[in-house]
Structures are given as structure tokens and as C-alpha cells.
Amino acid sequence: MGTYTVAGTYEDRAGDRSFETAIDAPNADVATERAFATMGSRHGLKRTEMTVDTVEEAAQ
């Protein structure tokens, strides 16, 4: 399992906000799904309110 950095934006009342989070996952697709789940539970967001711009594997 590797560490991936997932970055993107989400909508809130004040406008668009950017986020960047480190996720432990076996591949980039799983990292994206975990980012959606984490941001959704923390901020009460739906997937349609979030956009993932980049998913990069962190340097070891």
C-alpha cells in the first residue's frame, strides 16, 4: 500500500474551497474513493459538490 496525495476543490457557502489530503491506499482509484468518503463525512458534502483535480503517489 502506498500513500497518495489527493487535491481538489469543494463547494461551500462562501464559494469554492481547495483541499489536499494524504490517503493510504493500494492504488489511485481507491485513494480517490477514500478522499470522497473522508471529505464527505467531515464536511457533509455529496460527491457532486467535490472535484478531484490531481492524485499523485507521494515520494517514499
mmCIF file of the N, C-alpha and C atoms, coordinates in Angstrom:
data_MODEL
# 
_entry.id   MODEL 
# 
loop_
_atom_site.group_PDB 
_atom_site.id 
_atom_site.type_symbol 
_atom_site.label_atom_id 
_atom_site.label_alt_id 
_atom_site.label_comp_id 
_atom_site.label_asym_id 
_atom_site.label_entity_id 
_atom_site.label_seq_id 
_atom_site.pdbx_PDB_ins_code 
_atom_site.Cartn_x 
_atom_site.Cartn_y 
_atom_site.Cartn_z 
_atom_site.occupancy 
_atom_site.B_iso_or_equiv 
_atom_site.pdbx_formal_charge 
_atom_site.auth_seq_id 
_atom_site.auth_comp_id 
_atom_site.auth_asym_id 
_atom_site.auth_atom_id 
_atom_site.pdbx_PDB_model_num 
ATOM 1   N N  . MET A 1 1  ? 0.837   -1.173 0.000  1.00 0.00 ? 1  MET A N  1 
ATOM 2   C CA . MET A 1 1  ? 0.000   0.000  0.000  1.00 0.00 ? 1  MET A CA 1 
ATOM 3   C C  . MET A 1 1  ? 0.881   1.234  0.000  1.00 0.00 ? 1  MET A C  1 
ATOM 4   N N  . GLY A 1 2  ? 0.482   2.229  -0.784 1.00 0.00 ? 2  GLY A N  1 
ATOM 5   C CA . GLY A 1 2  ? 1.242   3.460  -0.855 1.00 0.00 ? 2  GLY A CA 1 
ATOM 6   C C  . GLY A 1 2  ? 0.450   4.632  -0.309 1.00 0.00 ? 2  GLY A C  1 
ATOM 7   N N  . THR A 1 3  ? 1.103   5.759  -0.241 1.00 0.00 ? 3  THR A N  1 
ATOM 8   C CA . THR A 1 3  ? 0.451   6.986  0.187  1.00 0.00 ? 3  THR A CA 1 
ATOM 9   C C  . THR A 1 3  ? 0.252   7.869  -1.032 1.00 0.00 ? 3  THR A C  1 
ATOM 10  N N  . TYR A 1 4  ? -0.966  8.360  -1.189 1.00 0.00 ? 4  TYR A N  1 
ATOM 11  C CA . TYR A 1 4  ? -1.321  9.219  -2.315 1.00 0.00 ? 4  TYR A CA 1 
ATOM 12  C C  . TYR A 1 4  ? -1.752  10.582 -1.799 1.00 0.00 ? 4  TYR A C  1 
ATOM 13  N N  . THR A 1 5  ? -1.392  11.618 -2.530 1.00 0.00 ? 5  THR A N  1 
ATOM 14  C CA . THR A 1 5  ? -1.844  12.968 -2.227 1.00 0.00 ? 5  THR A CA 1 
ATOM 15  C C  . THR A 1 5  ? -2.980  13.290 -3.184 1.00 0.00 ? 5  THR A C  1 
ATOM 16  N N  . VAL A 1 6  ? -4.143  13.565 -2.619 1.00 0.00 ? 6  VAL A N  1 
ATOM 17  C CA . VAL A 1 6  ? -5.335  13.872 -3.407 1.00 0.00 ? 6  VAL A CA 1 
ATOM 18  C C  . VAL A 1 6  ? -5.652  15.346 -3.200 1.00 0.00 ? 6  VAL A C  1 
ATOM 19  N N  . ALA A 1 7  ? -5.787  16.092 -4.302 1.00 0.00 ? 7  ALA A N  1 
ATOM 20  C CA . ALA A 1 7  ? -6.076  17.524 -4.225 1.00 0.00 ? 7  ALA A CA 1 
ATOM 21  C C  . ALA A 1 7  ? -7.261  17.850 -5.116 1.00 0.00 ? 7  ALA A C  1 
ATOM 22  N N  . GLY A 1 8  ? -8.040  18.837 -4.690 1.00 0.00 ? 8  GLY A N  1 
ATOM 23  C CA . GLY A 1 8  ? -9.196  19.250 -5.474 1.00 0.00 ? 8  GLY A CA 1 
ATOM 24  C C  . GLY A 1 8  ? -9.906  20.420 -4.831 1.00 0.00 ? 8  GLY A C  1 
ATOM 25  N N  . THR A 1 9  ? -11.172 20.589 -5.192 1.00 0.00 ? 9  THR A N  1 
ATOM 26  C CA . THR A 1 9  ? -11.982 21.678 -4.651 1.00 0.00 ? 9  THR A CA 1 
ATOM 27  C C  . THR A 1 9  ? -13.344 21.140 -4.229 1.00 0.00 ? 9  THR A C  1 
ATOM 28  N N  . TYR A 1 10 ? -13.999 21.892 -3.350 1.00 0.00 ? 10 TYR A N  1 
ATOM 29  C CA . TYR A 1 10 ? -15.376 21.590 -2.986 1.00 0.00 ? 10 TYR A CA 1 
ATOM 30  C C  . TYR A 1 10 ? -16.128 22.891 -2.786 1.00 0.00 ? 10 TYR A C  1 
ATOM 31  N N  . GLU A 1 11 ? -17.441 22.812 -2.933 1.00 0.00 ? 11 GLU A N  1 
ATOM 32  C CA . GLU A 1 11 ? -18.289 23.983 -2.778 1.00 0.00 ? 11 GLU A CA 1 
ATOM 33  C C  . GLU A 1 11 ? -18.730 24.098 -1.328 1.00 0.00 ? 11 GLU A C  1 
ATOM 34  N N  . ASP A 1 12 ? -18.703 25.315 -0.804 1.00 0.00 ? 12 ASP A N  1 
ATOM 35  C CA . ASP A 1 12 ? -19.366 25.566 0.467  1.00 0.00 ? 12 ASP A CA 1 
ATOM 36  C C  . ASP A 1 12 ? -20.092 26.903 0.358  1.00 0.00 ? 12 ASP A C  1 
ATOM 37  N N  . ARG A 1 13 ? -20.656 27.367 1.452  1.00 0.00 ? 13 ARG A N  1 
ATOM 38  C CA . ARG A 1 13 ? -21.475 28.585 1.402  1.00 0.00 ? 13 ARG A CA 1 
ATOM 39  C C  . ARG A 1 13 ? -20.707 29.806 0.924  1.00 0.00 ? 13 ARG A C  1 
ATOM 40  N N  . ALA A 1 14 ? -19.433 29.867 1.232  1.00 0.00 ? 14 ALA A N  1 
ATOM 41  C CA . ALA A 1 14 ? -18.614 31.034 0.881  1.00 0.00 ? 14 ALA A CA 1 
ATOM 42  C C  . ALA A 1 14 ? -18.031 30.939 -0.528 1.00 0.00 ? 14 ALA A C  1 
ATOM 43  N N  . GLY A 1 15 ? -18.215 29.814 -1.204 1.00 0.00 ? 15 GLY A N  1 
ATOM 44  C CA . GLY A 1 15 ? -17.649 29.634 -2.543 1.00 0.00 ? 15 GLY A CA 1 
ATOM 45  C C  . GLY A 1 15 ? -16.838 28.356 -2.615 1.00 0.00 ? 15 GLY A C  1 
ATOM 46  N N  . ASP A 1 16 ? -15.979 28.283 -3.601 1.00 0.00 ? 16 ASP A N  1 
ATOM 47  C CA . ASP A 1 16 ? -15.144 27.095 -3.773 1.00 0.00 ? 16 ASP A CA 1 
ATOM 48  C C  . ASP A 1 16 ? -13.952 27.133 -2.823 1.00 0.00 ? 16 ASP A C  1 
ATOM 49  N N  . ARG A 1 17 ? -13.662 26.001 -2.215 1.00 0.00 ? 17 ARG A N  1 
ATOM 50  C CA . ARG A 1 17 ? -12.507 25.850 -1.325 1.00 0.00 ? 17 ARG A CA 1 
ATOM 51  C C  . ARG A 1 17 ? -11.630 24.730 -1.861 1.00 0.00 ? 17 ARG A C  1 
ATOM 52  N N  . SER A 1 18 ? -10.337 24.887 -1.695 1.00 0.00 ? 18 SER A N  1 
ATOM 53  C CA . SER A 1 18 ? -9.428  23.833 -2.142 1.00 0.00 ? 18 SER A CA 1 
ATOM 54  C C  . SER A 1 18 ? -9.066  22.934 -0.966 1.00 0.00 ? 18 SER A C  1 
ATOM 55  N N  . PHE A 1 19 ? -8.708  21.701 -1.281 1.00 0.00 ? 19 PHE A N  1 
ATOM 56  C CA . PHE A 1 19 ? -8.262  20.765 -0.255 1.00 0.00 ? 19 PHE A CA 1 
ATOM 57  C C  . PHE A 1 19 ? -7.123  19.925 -0.802 1.00 0.00 ? 19 PHE A C  1 
ATOM 58  N N  . GLU A 1 20 ? -6.321  19.416 0.121  1.00 0.00 ? 20 GLU A N  1 
ATOM 59  C CA . GLU A 1 20 ? -5.251  18.483 -0.204 1.00 0.00 ? 20 GLU A CA 1 
ATOM 60  C C  . GLU A 1 20 ? -5.122  17.549 0.983  1.00 0.00 ? 20 GLU A C  1 
ATOM 61  N N  . THR A 1 21 ? -5.161  16.264 0.727  1.00 0.00 ? 21 THR A N  1 
ATOM 62  C CA . THR A 1 21 ? -5.114  15.299 1.810  1.00 0.00 ? 21 THR A CA 1 
ATOM 63  C C  . THR A 1 21 ? -4.257  14.099 1.420  1.00 0.00 ? 21 THR A C  1 
ATOM 64  N N  . ALA A 1 22 ? -3.607  13.490 2.400  1.00 0.00 ? 22 ALA A N  1 
ATOM 65  C CA . ALA A 1 22 ? -2.797  12.287 2.182  1.00 0.00 ? 22 ALA A CA 1 
ATOM 66  C C  . ALA A 1 22 ? -3.643  11.074 2.553  1.00 0.00 ? 22 ALA A C  1 
ATOM 67  N N  . ILE A 1 23 ? -3.691  10.105 1.641  1.00 0.00 ? 23 ILE A N  1 
ATOM 68  C CA . ILE A 1 23 ? -4.519  8.914  1.822  1.00 0.00 ? 23 ILE A CA 1 
ATOM 69  C C  . ILE A 1 23 ? -3.653  7.671  1.623  1.00 0.00 ? 23 ILE A C  1 
ATOM 70  N N  . ASP A 1 24 ? -3.750  6.703  2.546  1.00 0.00 ? 24 ASP A N  1 
ATOM 71  C CA . ASP A 1 24 ? -3.100  5.400  2.366  1.00 0.00 ? 24 ASP A CA 1 
ATOM 72  C C  . ASP A 1 24 ? -4.043  4.511  1.569  1.00 0.00 ? 24 ASP A C  1 
ATOM 73  N N  . ALA A 1 25 ? -3.569  4.017  0.422  1.00 0.00 ? 25 ALA A N  1 
ATOM 74  C CA . ALA A 1 25 ? -4.415  3.188  -0.439 1.00 0.00 ? 25 ALA A CA 1 
ATOM 75  C C  . ALA A 1 25 ? -3.547  2.315  -1.341 1.00 0.00 ? 25 ALA A C  1 
ATOM 76  N N  . PRO A 1 26 ? -4.111  1.212  -1.844 1.00 0.00 ? 26 PRO A N  1 
ATOM 77  C CA . PRO A 1 26 ? -3.341  0.335  -2.726 1.00 0.00 ? 26 PRO A CA 1 
ATOM 78  C C  . PRO A 1 26 ? -3.149  0.892  -4.132 1.00 0.00 ? 26 PRO A C  1 
ATOM 79  N N  . ASN A 1 27 ? -4.059  1.789  -4.583 1.00 0.00 ? 27 ASN A N  1 
ATOM 80  C CA . ASN A 1 27 ? -3.911  2.399  -5.909 1.00 0.00 ? 27 ASN A CA 1 
ATOM 81  C C  . ASN A 1 27 ? -4.625  3.752  -5.952 1.00 0.00 ? 27 ASN A C  1 
ATOM 82  N N  . ALA A 1 28 ? -4.474  4.476  -7.051 1.00 0.00 ? 28 ALA A N  1 
ATOM 83  C CA . ALA A 1 28 ? -5.010  5.836  -7.167 1.00 0.00 ? 28 ALA A CA 1 
ATOM 84  C C  . ALA A 1 28 ? -6.536  5.861  -7.151 1.00 0.00 ? 28 ALA A C  1 
ATOM 85  N N  . ASP A 1 29 ? -7.183  4.860  -7.741 1.00 0.00 ? 29 ASP A N  1 
ATOM 86  C CA . ASP A 1 29 ? -8.651  4.831  -7.753 1.00 0.00 ? 29 ASP A CA 1 
ATOM 87  C C  . ASP A 1 29 ? -9.218  4.693  -6.344 1.00 0.00 ? 29 ASP A C  1 
ATOM 88  N N  . VAL A 1 30 ? -8.627  3.842  -5.550 1.00 0.00 ? 30 VAL A N  1 
ATOM 89  C CA . VAL A 1 30 ? -9.074  3.661  -4.167 1.00 0.00 ? 30 VAL A CA 1 
ATOM 90  C C  . VAL A 1 30 ? -8.793  4.931  -3.365 1.00 0.00 ? 30 VAL A C  1 
ATOM 91  N N  . ALA A 1 31 ? -7.661  5.573  -3.613 1.00 0.00 ? 31 ALA A N  1 
ATOM 92  C CA . ALA A 1 31 ? -7.340  6.825  -2.923 1.00 0.00 ? 31 ALA A CA 1 
ATOM 93  C C  . ALA A 1 31 ? -8.386  7.893  -3.227 1.00 0.00 ? 31 ALA A C  1 
ATOM 94  N N  . THR A 1 32 ? -8.832  7.970  -4.477 1.00 0.00 ? 32 THR A N  1 
ATOM 95  C CA . THR A 1 32 ? -9.869  8.934  -4.853 1.00 0.00 ? 32 THR A CA 1 
ATOM 96  C C  . THR A 1 32 ? -11.169 8.639  -4.116 1.00 0.00 ? 32 THR A C  1 
ATOM 97  N N  . GLU A 1 33 ? -11.573 7.379  -4.077 1.00 0.00 ? 33 GLU A N  1 
ATOM 98  C CA . GLU A 1 33 ? -12.807 6.998  -3.383 1.00 0.00 ? 33 GLU A CA 1 
ATOM 99  C C  . GLU A 1 33 ? -12.723 7.310  -1.891 1.00 0.00 ? 33 GLU A C  1 
ATOM 100 N N  . ARG A 1 34 ? -11.573 7.042  -1.286 1.00 0.00 ? 34 ARG A N  1 
ATOM 101 C CA . ARG A 1 34 ? -11.411 7.325  0.146  1.00 0.00 ? 34 ARG A CA 1 
ATOM 102 C C  . ARG A 1 34 ? -11.411 8.825  0.415  1.00 0.00 ? 34 ARG A C  1 
ATOM 103 N N  . ALA A 1 35 ? -10.881 9.612  -0.512 1.00 0.00 ? 35 ALA A N  1 
ATOM 104 C CA . ALA A 1 35 ? -10.918 11.072 -0.363 1.00 0.00 ? 35 ALA A CA 1 
ATOM 105 C C  . ALA A 1 35 ? -12.357 11.570 -0.407 1.00 0.00 ? 35 ALA A C  1 
ATOM 106 N N  . PHE A 1 36 ? -13.163 11.047 -1.348 1.00 0.00 ? 36 PHE A N  1 
ATOM 107 C CA . PHE A 1 36 ? -14.582 11.414 -1.404 1.00 0.00 ? 36 PHE A CA 1 
ATOM 108 C C  . PHE A 1 36 ? -15.277 11.064 -0.092 1.00 0.00 ? 36 PHE A C  1 
ATOM 109 N N  . ALA A 1 37 ? -15.025 9.870  0.430  1.00 0.00 ? 37 ALA A N  1 
ATOM 110 C CA . ALA A 1 37 ? -15.669 9.425  1.663  1.00 0.00 ? 37 ALA A CA 1 
ATOM 111 C C  . ALA A 1 37 ? -15.240 10.277 2.854  1.00 0.00 ? 37 ALA A C  1 
ATOM 112 N N  . THR A 1 38 ? -13.949 10.562 2.951  1.00 0.00 ? 38 THR A N  1 
ATOM 113 C CA . THR A 1 38 ? -13.430 11.346 4.072  1.00 0.00 ? 38 THR A CA 1 
ATOM 114 C C  . THR A 1 38 ? -13.951 12.778 4.049  1.00 0.00 ? 38 THR A C  1 
ATOM 115 N N  . MET A 1 39 ? -13.845 13.428 2.891  1.00 0.00 ? 39 MET A N  1 
ATOM 116 C CA . MET A 1 39 ? -14.311 14.816 2.789  1.00 0.00 ? 39 MET A CA 1 
ATOM 117 C C  . MET A 1 39 ? -15.828 14.893 2.967  1.00 0.00 ? 39 MET A C  1 
ATOM 118 N N  . GLY A 1 40 ? -16.533 13.903 2.462  1.00 0.00 ? 40 GLY A N  1 
ATOM 119 C CA . GLY A 1 40 ? -17.985 13.882 2.613  1.00 0.00 ? 40 GLY A CA 1 
ATOM 120 C C  . GLY A 1 40 ? -18.409 13.758 4.063  1.00 0.00 ? 40 GLY A C  1 
ATOM 121 N N  . SER A 1 41 ? -17.732 12.907 4.822  1.00 0.00 ? 41 SER A N  1 
ATOM 122 C CA . SER A 1 41 ? -18.116 12.738 6.221  1.00 0.00 ? 41 SER A CA 1 
ATOM 123 C C  . SER A 1 41 ? -17.675 13.913 7.086  1.00 0.00 ? 41 SER A C  1 
ATOM 124 N N  . ARG A 1 42 ? -16.528 14.491 6.794  1.00 0.00 ? 42 ARG A N  1 
ATOM 125 C CA . ARG A 1 42 ? -16.041 15.628 7.589  1.00 0.00 ? 42 ARG A CA 1 
ATOM 126 C C  . ARG A 1 42 ? -16.852 16.896 7.363  1.00 0.00 ? 42 ARG A C  1 
ATOM 127 N N  . HIS A 1 43 ? -17.248 17.129 6.116  1.00 0.00 ? 43 HIS A N  1 
ATOM 128 C CA . HIS A 1 43 ? -17.873 18.400 5.758  1.00 0.00 ? 43 HIS A CA 1 
ATOM 129 C C  . HIS A 1 43 ? -19.325 18.264 5.312  1.00 0.00 ? 43 HIS A C  1 
ATOM 130 N N  . GLY A 1 44 ? -19.880 17.064 5.356  1.00 0.00 ? 44 GLY A N  1 
ATOM 131 C CA . GLY A 1 44 ? -21.263 16.853 4.958  1.00 0.00 ? 44 GLY A CA 1 
ATOM 132 C C  . GLY A 1 44 ? -21.498 17.112 3.480  1.00 0.00 ? 44 GLY A C  1 
ATOM 133 N N  . LEU A 1 45 ? -20.526 16.736 2.646  1.00 0.00 ? 45 LEU A N  1 
ATOM 134 C CA . LEU A 1 45 ? -20.594 17.010 1.212  1.00 0.00 ? 45 LEU A CA 1 
ATOM 135 C C  . LEU A 1 45 ? -21.057 15.789 0.431  1.00 0.00 ? 45 LEU A C  1 
ATOM 136 N N  . LYS A 1 46 ? -21.686 16.053 -0.702 1.00 0.00 ? 46 LYS A N  1 
ATOM 137 C CA . LYS A 1 46 ? -22.018 14.999 -1.652 1.00 0.00 ? 46 LYS A CA 1 
ATOM 138 C C  . LYS A 1 46 ? -20.922 14.958 -2.704 1.00 0.00 ? 46 LYS A C  1 
ATOM 139 N N  . ARG A 1 47 ? -20.818 13.837 -3.397 1.00 0.00 ? 47 ARG A N  1 
ATOM 140 C CA . ARG A 1 47 ? -19.784 13.691 -4.430 1.00 0.00 ? 47 ARG A CA 1 
ATOM 141 C C  . ARG A 1 47 ? -19.914 14.745 -5.519 1.00 0.00 ? 47 ARG A C  1 
ATOM 142 N N  . THR A 1 48 ? -21.144 15.160 -5.814 1.00 0.00 ? 48 THR A N  1 
ATOM 143 C CA . THR A 1 48 ? -21.353 16.162 -6.868 1.00 0.00 ? 48 THR A CA 1 
ATOM 144 C C  . THR A 1 48 ? -20.856 17.543 -6.459 1.00 0.00 ? 48 THR A C  1 
ATOM 145 N N  . GLU A 1 49 ? -20.605 17.747 -5.172 1.00 0.00 ? 49 GLU A N  1 
ATOM 146 C CA . GLU A 1 49 ? -20.108 19.029 -4.676 1.00 0.00 ? 49 GLU A CA 1 
ATOM 147 C C  . GLU A 1 49 ? -18.583 19.058 -4.579 1.00 0.00 ? 49 GLU A C  1 
ATOM 148 N N  . MET A 1 50 ? -17.925 17.953 -4.940 1.00 0.00 ? 50 MET A N  1 
ATOM 149 C CA . MET A 1 50 ? -16.471 17.866 -4.869 1.00 0.00 ? 50 MET A CA 1 
ATOM 150 C C  . MET A 1 50 ? -15.884 17.564 -6.241 1.00 0.00 ? 50 MET A C  1 
ATOM 151 N N  . THR A 1 51 ? -14.697 18.100 -6.485 1.00 0.00 ? 51 THR A N  1 
ATOM 152 C CA . THR A 1 51 ? -13.957 17.814 -7.705 1.00 0.00 ? 51 THR A CA 1 
ATOM 153 C C  . THR A 1 51 ? -12.534 17.436 -7.316 1.00 0.00 ? 51 THR A C  1 
ATOM 154 N N  . VAL A 1 52 ? -12.081 16.280 -7.765 1.00 0.00 ? 52 VAL A N  1 
ATOM 155 C CA . VAL A 1 52 ? -10.699 15.864 -7.531 1.00 0.00 ? 52 VAL A CA 1 
ATOM 156 C C  . VAL A 1 52 ? -9.890  16.267 -8.753 1.00 0.00 ? 52 VAL A C  1 
ATOM 157 N N  . ASP A 1 53 ? -8.874  17.100 -8.537 1.00 0.00 ? 53 ASP A N  1 
ATOM 158 C CA . ASP A 1 53 ? -8.051  17.596 -9.637 1.00 0.00 ? 53 ASP A CA 1 
ATOM 159 C C  . ASP A 1 53 ? -6.834  16.712 -9.895 1.00 0.00 ? 53 ASP A C  1 
ATOM 160 N N  . THR A 1 54 ? -6.138  16.318 -8.830 1.00 0.00 ? 54 THR A N  1 
ATOM 161 C CA . THR A 1 54 ? -4.936  15.508 -9.001 1.00 0.00 ? 54 THR A CA 1 
ATOM 162 C C  . THR A 1 54 ? -4.863  14.404 -7.949 1.00 0.00 ? 54 THR A C  1 
ATOM 163 N N  . VAL A 1 55 ? -4.299  13.281 -8.359 1.00 0.00 ? 55 VAL A N  1 
ATOM 164 C CA . VAL A 1 55 ? -3.979  12.174 -7.454 1.00 0.00 ? 55 VAL A CA 1 
ATOM 165 C C  . VAL A 1 55 ? -2.557  11.764 -7.793 1.00 0.00 ? 55 VAL A C  1 
ATOM 166 N N  . GLU A 1 56 ? -1.647  11.970 -6.847 1.00 0.00 ? 56 GLU A N  1 
ATOM 167 C CA . GLU A 1 56 ? -0.236  11.659 -7.083 1.00 0.00 ? 56 GLU A CA 1 
ATOM 168 C C  . GLU A 1 56 ? 0.285   10.768 -5.971 1.00 0.00 ? 56 GLU A C  1 
ATOM 169 N N  . GLU A 1 57 ? 1.122   9.817  -6.348 1.00 0.00 ? 57 GLU A N  1 
ATOM 170 C CA . GLU A 1 57 ? 1.746   8.968  -5.339 1.00 0.00 ? 57 GLU A CA 1 
ATOM 171 C C  . GLU A 1 57 ? 2.842   9.769  -4.646 1.00 0.00 ? 57 GLU A C  1 
ATOM 172 N N  . ALA A 1 58 ? 2.822   9.760  -3.317 1.00 0.00 ? 58 ALA A N  1 
ATOM 173 C CA . ALA A 1 58 ? 3.812   10.503 -2.543 1.00 0.00 ? 58 ALA A CA 1 
ATOM 174 C C  . ALA A 1 58 ? 5.170   9.820  -2.658 1.00 0.00 ? 58 ALA A C  1 
ATOM 175 N N  . ALA A 1 59 ? 6.213   10.617 -2.668 1.00 0.00 ? 59 ALA A N  1 
ATOM 176 C CA . ALA A 1 59 ? 7.575   10.079 -2.741 1.00 0.00 ? 59 ALA A CA 1 
ATOM 177 C C  . ALA A 1 59 ? 7.884   9.321  -1.458 1.00 0.00 ? 59 ALA A C  1 
ATOM 178 N N  . GLN A 1 60 ? 8.525   8.193  -1.602 1.00 0.00 ? 60 GLN A N  1 
ATOM 179 C CA . GLN A 1 60 ? 8.855   7.359  -0.445 1.00 0.00 ? 60 GLN A CA 1 
ATOM 180 C C  . GLN A 1 60 ? 10.164  7.770  0.155  1.00 0.00 ? 60 GLN A C  1 
# 
